Amino acid sequence: MRRGEILSLTLDQVDLERREIRLSITKTKRPRVFPLSDRAVSIFAAIASERTTGFVFINPTTGKALSERQESVRVSVSESGDHKLPLP
């Protein structure tokens, strides 16, 4: 999956019974399906138990989807070990 697809993933795109993620709108304009491992199913099930709709990966401050910029900053901070930087 592309980074933008992951960050904008919504719970209705995750099918736990079929053990797959289904994307109907993609960069290539073709639907895509991704199988889920046992671990991924467990993780998505835990997320789905907390909320039933909306984005899978959210900004805890705003409740909106993480942006690619926010995720890039988080990864950079995590890798650098400098946790004093303000996160967007």
Buried (B, 14 or more C-beta within 10 A) or exposed (E): EEEBBBBBBEBEBBBBEEBBBEBEEEEEEEEBEBEBEEEBBEBBEEBBEEEEEEBBBBBEEEEEBBBEEBBEBBEEBEEEEEEEEEEE
